[in-house]
């Protein structure tokens, strides 16, 4: 009788185990940018800007957005991920003595997502060239 009870309890435990997996619902966070957010003397020869997240992101998904079109740098190519999909790089063509304002995701555009599909909160990224 005890063996039968233990067998039934083992089967119930095994059947319930997959339902006990906790789903990742925590959004990724921006932990750094190049140039550093708010920098006022960026070399206009800088050919790439980047954003780094605290966890791997979904490949080929990004939302580099503008607040004002004239404050978004002209792109020199398509964005891409490096460092195990934690860093997204955007090739750019910066101009001297120019302020740039970039959004990493917005309320409407949420393509920077972690591998579980959680979008990062909108992040305002600004810098100025010398």
ABEGO torsion letter per residue (X at the ends): XAAAAAAAAAAAAAAAAAAABBBBABBBBBABBOBBBGBAABBAABABBBBBBABBBBBGBBBBBBABAAABBBBAEBBBBBGGGABBBBBBBBBBGBBBBBBBEBAABAABBBAAGBBBBBBBBBBBBX
